[in-house]
């Protein structure tokens, strides 16, 4: 980090996930090694080869008033709930509306709305469609609704980079503050894609686990027996502020959002570059941007999705960029893969790991894959040392998107 670069801090956290309806309950479940994966009960489940997913622990309909919920796609509902939590957690900052920004994206957008609206149109006619159909299906809908909810006028942005979306949104929020466009930014990701078409489409790629007989053990990052990712849903949101603004108002600071790195593989639409070079460079760029050395990084929340290809590639990239010393965890083993929401909730986890000096364990890692030269936390959480330390959250997406975000203790 250059001497004249504005320092960005995290002051609020919000989440609604398969493990809990807020950041606190989700984090407690994560440290306890609980799984948020369950067998689906929908009437369509027997039409697809995968019968389980990481369904949100608290349905958004239980949180939002019915008139409000009816105007929102499920992905937007999650984002609005998590953003309100994060905003209150940050102390509802008093900030000039023209200095408040929003960066919240989704990998797929309002896919549930698109599919149900088309069914309505086809069977009942155009005049039975909701007038909110377009705002519900558009990928920028979550950012738009949050900006309206908070009166944010510095800009509302929606990166779309598949499973890297949430992390890229946080990186963009850091940029907004550094560039002087905003003092406060609400940033993160959201997704709600548990629908038969999505499940069937991922299954057709052979990307999803089909361990229907034991769903809670299906997400197995870094394990020899892994057979694909597990779909999850929810949202993770952080409140970012310039350190100067946060300290002036006496805000509690969780961590420093110290830097980020973006790269692209330029290799394949859905498979990572076997060399892992894109992920390695993203981490290296994050270190440079944050002014950190590899020795400073003592924890990595790995993207590790439990697909047959990818986990070992990422492990090798971590070793090359940072070394073998960081405590590595794969929290998707408990939440499943939230696609565009993954980078948001996993950034929340990375920040809380720094706050509590504790790294949650990777569950279901019974038989580690060969050749892993990194220290993967398994069985029980492990402690991080006292003093100034850093952590990195990795998020990689279809299309070859690679994003690494670095956080440090205050």
Backbone torsions as a table, in degrees:
resi	resn	phi	psi	omega
1	UNK	NA	127.1	-179.9
2	UNK	-70.3	156.6	-175.9
3	UNK	-60.8	-31.3	-176.8
4	UNK	-95.7	5.7	-178.7
5	UNK	-80.1	132.8	179.2
6	UNK	-63.8	132.6	177.7
7	UNK	-87.5	131.9	-177.1
8	UNK	-109.3	134.9	-178.1
9	UNK	-124.0	161.3	178.1
10	UNK	-103.7	124.6	-177.0
11	UNK	-120.2	-9.6	-179.1
12	UNK	-147.6	144.1	179.9
13	UNK	-130.9	138.1	175.7
14	UNK	-142.1	144.2	179.7
15	UNK	-159.8	145.1	166.7
16	UNK	-137.5	121.0	-164.8
17	UNK	-142.1	176.6	174.1
18	UNK	-65.0	-12.3	-179.2
19	UNK	-100.2	-16.9	-177.5
20	UNK	-179.4	162.2	-177.4
21	UNK	-87.0	-1.4	176.4
22	UNK	-151.3	176.9	-175.6
23	UNK	-66.3	-39.4	-176.3
24	UNK	-65.1	-49.5	-179.0
25	UNK	-67.7	-35.7	177.2
26	UNK	-63.4	-45.2	-178.6
27	UNK	-65.0	-41.5	178.7
28	UNK	-61.7	-43.3	179.2
29	UNK	-65.2	-37.6	179.8
30	UNK	-63.3	-46.3	179.8
31	UNK	-65.9	-27.5	178.8
32	UNK	-82.3	-3.5	178.4
33	UNK	73.6	26.4	-178.8
34	UNK	-81.2	153.0	176.7
35	UNK	-104.2	139.2	176.0
36	UNK	-100.1	13.4	-176.9
37	UNK	-93.0	136.4	179.3
38	UNK	-143.2	163.0	175.8
39	UNK	-72.3	134.2	179.8
40	UNK	-76.8	149.3	179.8
41	UNK	-116.9	2.9	-179.5
42	UNK	-61.7	153.0	-175.7
43	UNK	-69.5	-13.5	-178.9
44	UNK	-90.9	-4.6	-167.6
45	UNK	-61.0	-32.0	-178.5
46	UNK	-77.0	-4.0	178.5
47	UNK	-89.7	-5.4	-178.5
48	UNK	-126.6	158.8	-175.8
49	UNK	-80.0	-9.8	-178.4
50	UNK	-114.8	125.5	-171.1
51	UNK	-113.4	21.4	-175.9
52	UNK	-149.4	162.2	180.0
53	UNK	-168.3	170.4	175.1
54	UNK	-92.4	83.0	-179.9
55	UNK	-76.6	142.9	-179.7
56	UNK	-53.3	134.7	-178.0
57	UNK	-65.4	-32.3	178.1
58	UNK	-122.1	118.2	-179.7
59	UNK	-66.7	135.6	-178.3
60	UNK	-60.9	-24.8	177.3
61	UNK	-65.3	-18.7	177.0
62	UNK	-83.4	-11.7	-174.5
63	UNK	-108.6	-44.2	-176.0
64	UNK	-90.4	144.6	173.1
65	UNK	-59.7	143.1	-175.2
66	UNK	-55.8	-44.6	-180.0
67	UNK	-60.4	-35.6	178.4
68	UNK	-73.0	-44.3	-177.7
69	UNK	-60.8	-34.0	-177.1
70	UNK	-67.7	-18.9	179.8
71	UNK	-89.7	-3.7	-170.5
72	UNK	-121.5	139.7	166.5
73	UNK	-66.5	157.8	-178.4
74	UNK	-58.0	-38.2	177.6
75	UNK	-63.1	-38.3	177.7
76	UNK	-68.7	-37.0	177.6
77	UNK	-59.6	-48.7	179.3
78	UNK	-58.1	-46.4	-176.6
79	UNK	-63.7	-41.5	-179.2
80	UNK	-65.8	-41.3	178.1
81	UNK	-62.1	-49.5	-178.1
82	UNK	-65.3	-37.2	-179.9
83	UNK	-67.7	-37.7	178.0
84	UNK	-66.6	-39.1	176.1
85	UNK	-61.4	-48.9	-177.8
86	UNK	-62.2	-39.7	-179.0
87	UNK	-63.9	-45.8	178.3
88	UNK	-67.3	-37.1	178.3
89	UNK	-62.6	-31.6	178.5
90	UNK	-81.0	-1.6	-178.8
91	UNK	87.1	20.4	-179.9
92	UNK	46.1	68.1	-173.4
93	UNK	-54.4	137.5	171.1
94	UNK	-84.7	109.4	-174.7
95	UNK	-140.7	142.5	174.7
96	UNK	-55.5	129.9	-176.5
97	UNK	-57.9	-29.2	-179.9
98	UNK	-79.4	-3.2	177.5
99	UNK	-113.8	15.0	-179.7
100	UNK	-117.2	124.8	-178.3
101	UNK	-120.4	166.9	177.9
102	UNK	-135.6	132.8	172.7
103	UNK	-136.0	99.3	-178.8
104	UNK	-137.9	124.6	-177.7
105	UNK	-124.2	172.4	176.6
106	UNK	-138.9	143.5	179.7
107	UNK	-70.6	-34.1	-174.5
108	UNK	-118.5	-27.2	-178.2
109	UNK	83.8	-156.6	-174.5
110	UNK	-80.8	61.6	-175.1
111	UNK	-66.0	-35.8	177.7
112	UNK	-62.6	-40.1	177.9
113	UNK	-65.3	-45.0	-178.7
114	UNK	-56.6	-48.3	-174.9
115	UNK	-70.8	-42.7	-179.9
116	UNK	-70.9	-35.2	179.0
117	UNK	-66.5	-38.3	178.3
118	UNK	-65.4	-39.5	176.7
119	UNK	-61.1	-41.7	178.4
120	UNK	-63.3	-46.6	179.6
121	UNK	-59.0	-44.9	-174.9
122	UNK	-69.7	-35.9	-174.4
123	UNK	-98.8	-24.5	-173.8
124	UNK	-124.3	-13.1	178.0
125	UNK	101.3	159.5	-174.1
126	UNK	-62.5	-31.7	-175.1
127	UNK	-76.0	-0.4	174.7
128	UNK	-98.9	0.4	178.1
129	UNK	-74.4	145.9	175.3
130	UNK	-68.8	140.2	174.8
131	UNK	-65.9	-10.9	178.2
132	UNK	-94.8	8.4	-175.3
133	UNK	-57.4	-48.3	-178.2
134	UNK	-65.0	-48.9	176.2
135	UNK	-60.8	-25.4	179.2
136	UNK	-77.8	-32.2	-175.3
137	UNK	-92.7	-19.1	-174.4
138	UNK	-72.8	136.9	-174.9
139	UNK	-61.2	-24.7	178.9
140	UNK	-87.6	5.8	-176.4
141	UNK	-59.7	-42.5	-178.6
142	UNK	-61.5	-46.2	178.9
143	UNK	-61.9	-40.5	179.2
144	UNK	-62.5	-47.6	-179.2
145	UNK	-64.6	-40.1	179.2
146	UNK	-65.2	-41.0	179.5
147	UNK	-64.2	-36.3	176.4
148	UNK	-68.4	-43.1	-178.4
149	UNK	-60.0	-38.7	-176.3
150	UNK	-98.7	-8.5	-175.9
151	UNK	70.1	33.3	-176.9
152	UNK	-79.2	127.5	-174.6
153	UNK	-127.1	8.2	177.9
154	UNK	-82.2	-12.9	-179.1
155	UNK	140.3	141.2	175.9
156	UNK	-125.8	116.9	-171.0
157	UNK	-124.1	153.9	-176.5
158	UNK	-140.9	84.7	173.2
159	UNK	-62.0	144.5	174.6
160	UNK	-128.5	102.8	-178.4
161	UNK	-140.1	47.6	178.3
162	UNK	52.5	-128.1	-173.2
163	UNK	-77.6	-2.6	174.3
164	UNK	-95.7	0.6	-171.5
165	UNK	-57.8	-50.6	-176.0
166	UNK	-61.0	-42.4	179.1
167	UNK	-68.5	-40.0	178.4
168	UNK	-64.4	-35.3	177.7
169	UNK	-62.0	-42.1	179.2
170	UNK	-66.9	-40.8	177.2
171	UNK	-61.8	-41.2	178.3
172	UNK	-64.7	-36.8	177.2
173	UNK	-63.3	-39.9	175.2
174	UNK	-58.0	-44.7	-180.0
175	UNK	-61.6	-41.4	-180.0
176	UNK	-57.7	-42.4	-178.9
177	UNK	-73.3	-43.9	178.0
178	UNK	-59.5	-36.7	-177.8
179	UNK	-77.3	-5.9	179.8
180	UNK	84.0	11.5	-179.6
181	UNK	-79.5	-22.8	-175.9
182	UNK	-152.8	155.7	171.5
183	UNK	-96.3	-30.1	-177.9
184	UNK	-134.9	137.0	177.4
185	UNK	-136.0	132.5	173.8
186	UNK	-96.2	121.0	-170.2
187	UNK	-140.8	150.1	176.3
188	UNK	159.0	-157.0	-176.6
189	UNK	-142.9	165.3	-178.7
190	UNK	-150.5	156.0	175.7
191	UNK	-161.3	144.7	173.1
192	UNK	-146.6	89.1	-170.7
193	UNK	-127.9	21.0	178.4
194	UNK	-82.0	89.5	-175.4
195	UNK	-144.4	146.6	-175.6
196	UNK	-56.7	-35.9	179.7
197	UNK	-64.7	-43.2	179.6
198	UNK	-66.2	-45.4	179.6
199	UNK	-60.5	-46.2	-179.5
200	UNK	-63.9	-38.9	-178.0
201	UNK	-67.9	-44.9	176.4
202	UNK	-64.6	-37.8	178.6
203	UNK	-63.9	-36.3	178.7
204	UNK	-64.1	-25.4	176.2
205	UNK	-82.2	-5.7	-173.5
206	UNK	61.6	35.2	-177.3
207	UNK	-98.5	-16.2	-174.1
208	UNK	-104.7	146.9	173.2
209	UNK	-66.7	144.5	176.6
210	UNK	-117.3	28.8	-178.0
211	UNK	-79.1	65.4	-174.2
212	UNK	-65.6	-24.1	-176.5
213	UNK	-79.3	-18.3	177.6
214	UNK	-146.7	71.8	-173.2
215	UNK	-58.7	-34.4	-177.5
216	UNK	-70.3	-13.8	177.6
217	UNK	-107.5	11.1	-173.5
218	UNK	-77.6	-35.9	179.5
219	UNK	-85.1	110.8	-169.5
220	UNK	-132.5	61.7	-179.5
221	UNK	-54.3	137.9	176.4
222	UNK	70.3	1.1	-177.9
223	UNK	-90.0	144.8	178.0
224	UNK	-60.1	-32.4	-175.3
225	UNK	-88.0	9.8	-177.8
226	UNK	-68.7	146.7	-178.5
227	UNK	-135.8	18.0	177.1
228	UNK	140.7	169.2	-178.8
229	UNK	-84.0	167.0	176.6
230	UNK	-116.1	127.5	-176.9
231	UNK	-72.9	135.1	176.1
232	UNK	-130.3	174.5	179.4
233	UNK	-143.1	159.1	178.0
234	UNK	139.6	-164.1	-176.1
235	UNK	-151.8	146.8	172.5
236	UNK	-131.3	129.2	-174.8
237	UNK	-133.2	140.9	173.6
238	UNK	-123.2	153.2	170.7
239	UNK	-103.3	120.7	177.8
240	UNK	-104.2	143.4	176.7
241	UNK	-143.2	154.9	167.7
242	UNK	-65.5	142.2	-178.6
243	UNK	-58.9	-37.7	179.9
244	UNK	-59.9	-45.8	-179.4
245	UNK	-65.7	-44.1	-178.1
246	UNK	-63.1	-44.2	-178.7
247	UNK	-70.1	-33.5	179.3
248	UNK	-64.0	-30.6	179.5
249	UNK	-98.6	5.8	176.7
250	UNK	71.0	31.8	-177.1
251	UNK	-73.0	149.7	169.9
252	UNK	-76.4	133.6	-177.7
253	UNK	-112.2	122.8	177.9
254	UNK	-77.0	-46.4	-172.6
255	UNK	-165.5	171.1	173.3
256	UNK	-98.7	128.0	171.9
257	UNK	-84.7	90.1	-161.1
258	UNK	-82.8	-28.8	-178.0
259	UNK	176.0	177.2	-177.3
260	UNK	-153.4	163.7	172.9
261	UNK	-139.0	133.7	175.2
262	UNK	-114.1	138.3	166.6
263	UNK	-147.2	172.4	172.3
264	UNK	-137.1	146.4	-175.3
265	UNK	-75.4	-36.6	-173.7
266	UNK	57.7	40.1	-170.9
267	UNK	-126.2	-55.0	-173.0
268	UNK	-155.5	150.7	-175.3
269	UNK	-70.2	-27.1	-178.0
270	UNK	-133.1	-16.4	-179.7
271	UNK	-100.5	141.1	177.9
272	UNK	-72.0	154.4	172.2
273	UNK	-60.1	123.3	-177.4
274	UNK	-57.6	-23.4	179.4
275	UNK	-73.7	-20.9	-176.6
276	UNK	71.1	11.8	-174.0
277	UNK	-63.1	-37.3	-179.2
278	UNK	-64.4	-44.2	177.0
279	UNK	-65.4	-40.9	178.8
280	UNK	-60.6	-45.8	-179.2
281	UNK	-66.1	-36.6	178.5
282	UNK	-60.1	-44.4	177.9
283	UNK	-65.3	-42.6	179.8
284	UNK	-62.9	-41.2	178.4
285	UNK	-65.9	-36.9	177.3
286	UNK	-63.0	-40.8	177.6
287	UNK	-62.4	-45.9	179.8
288	UNK	-62.1	-45.8	-178.8
289	UNK	-61.7	-36.7	-177.8
290	UNK	-85.2	-7.3	-177.4
291	UNK	70.4	34.9	-177.0
292	UNK	-110.2	155.8	169.0
293	UNK	-100.0	161.9	178.1
294	UNK	-58.7	-33.2	-179.3
295	UNK	-65.3	-23.0	-179.7
296	UNK	-72.0	-25.5	-173.4
297	UNK	-86.0	113.7	-177.1
298	UNK	-111.0	-0.7	179.9
299	UNK	-150.2	139.8	173.5
300	UNK	-130.6	124.2	168.7
301	UNK	-89.1	106.0	-173.3
302	UNK	-76.2	150.3	174.5
303	UNK	-65.9	-37.5	175.9
304	UNK	3.9	98.7	-172.3
305	UNK	-95.7	-11.9	-176.5
306	UNK	84.5	15.3	173.0
307	UNK	-78.9	155.5	-178.0
308	UNK	-57.7	-35.0	174.0
309	UNK	-110.2	144.2	174.8
310	UNK	127.5	-49.4	-173.2
311	UNK	-64.7	-47.3	178.9
312	UNK	-65.9	-34.5	178.5
313	UNK	-62.7	-43.9	179.2
314	UNK	-66.2	-40.6	179.0
315	UNK	-58.9	-42.5	178.6
316	UNK	-65.9	-36.1	178.5
317	UNK	-67.2	-39.4	176.7
318	UNK	-62.1	-45.7	178.8
319	UNK	-59.2	-43.1	-177.1
320	UNK	-69.8	-38.7	-175.2
321	UNK	-83.6	-34.5	-170.4
322	UNK	-123.9	-39.9	-177.9
323	UNK	123.3	-173.3	-177.8
324	UNK	-93.7	-5.3	-171.1
325	UNK	-80.6	-27.7	-176.0
326	UNK	-66.7	148.8	172.0
327	UNK	-79.6	116.8	-175.6
328	UNK	-103.3	135.9	174.0
329	UNK	-133.7	158.2	177.8
330	UNK	-127.9	93.3	-173.7
331	UNK	-74.4	-12.5	174.3
332	UNK	-62.9	-17.1	176.6
333	UNK	-61.5	-21.4	-179.9
334	UNK	-112.1	-31.8	-177.5
335	UNK	-94.3	-17.8	-163.9
336	UNK	76.0	-174.1	-175.2
337	UNK	-103.9	113.4	-178.1
338	UNK	-87.0	15.2	176.5
339	UNK	51.1	-118.6	-178.3
340	UNK	-63.5	-18.1	177.3
341	UNK	-88.0	-10.6	-173.1
342	UNK	-61.8	-46.9	-177.5
343	UNK	-64.6	-27.6	176.8
344	UNK	-70.8	-53.4	-176.9
345	UNK	-70.2	-32.4	-178.6
346	UNK	-75.7	-25.0	170.1
347	UNK	-68.5	-40.4	174.7
348	UNK	-57.7	-44.6	179.9
349	UNK	-63.5	-40.9	-178.9
350	UNK	-63.8	-41.9	178.7
351	UNK	-64.5	-43.3	179.9
352	UNK	-69.0	-31.6	175.3
353	UNK	-61.9	-40.4	176.8
354	UNK	-67.7	-42.9	-179.4
355	UNK	-60.1	-47.0	-174.8
356	UNK	-93.1	-1.1	-178.3
357	UNK	53.3	40.6	-176.8
358	UNK	-140.2	131.1	178.5
359	UNK	-105.6	121.5	178.5
360	UNK	-67.3	153.0	-178.7
361	UNK	-79.9	153.2	168.2
362	UNK	-82.7	120.4	179.8
363	UNK	-88.5	165.6	177.8
364	UNK	65.9	12.6	178.1
365	UNK	-91.4	80.9	-176.0
366	UNK	-88.5	-34.4	-174.4
367	UNK	-138.7	86.7	-174.9
368	UNK	-56.9	141.6	177.3
369	UNK	-59.2	155.0	-179.6
370	UNK	-69.0	148.2	170.7
371	UNK	79.2	12.5	177.8
372	UNK	-77.3	115.7	-176.9
373	UNK	-108.7	32.0	175.8
374	UNK	-126.1	160.6	-174.6
375	UNK	-91.6	92.3	-177.5
376	UNK	-87.5	126.7	179.0
377	UNK	-75.4	125.5	179.8
378	UNK	-142.6	162.0	178.6
379	UNK	74.4	-61.3	-178.5
380	UNK	-136.0	151.7	173.3
381	UNK	-58.6	154.9	178.8
382	UNK	-127.8	151.0	-173.8
383	UNK	-85.2	145.5	170.0
384	UNK	-98.2	151.0	-176.6
385	UNK	-74.4	165.6	173.6
386	UNK	-71.5	172.3	178.1
387	UNK	93.7	-179.4	-177.9
388	UNK	-75.5	118.8	-179.5
389	UNK	-137.7	166.3	-179.1
390	UNK	-129.3	158.9	176.5
391	UNK	-142.4	156.3	-179.9
392	UNK	-126.4	138.1	171.0
393	UNK	-108.4	124.7	178.0
394	UNK	-99.4	138.1	173.9
395	UNK	-141.2	121.7	-179.0
396	UNK	-123.7	142.7	-174.6
397	UNK	-133.1	156.3	171.4
398	UNK	-49.6	141.3	-173.9
399	UNK	100.7	-8.5	179.5
400	UNK	85.4	22.8	179.1
401	UNK	-80.4	131.2	177.4
402	UNK	-128.9	125.8	177.9
403	UNK	-134.4	130.4	172.9
404	UNK	-123.4	130.2	179.2
405	UNK	-118.0	129.3	-178.0
406	UNK	-102.3	134.0	175.6
407	UNK	-123.8	149.4	175.7
408	UNK	-131.2	159.4	171.0
409	UNK	-66.5	159.5	-175.2
410	UNK	-73.2	NA	NA
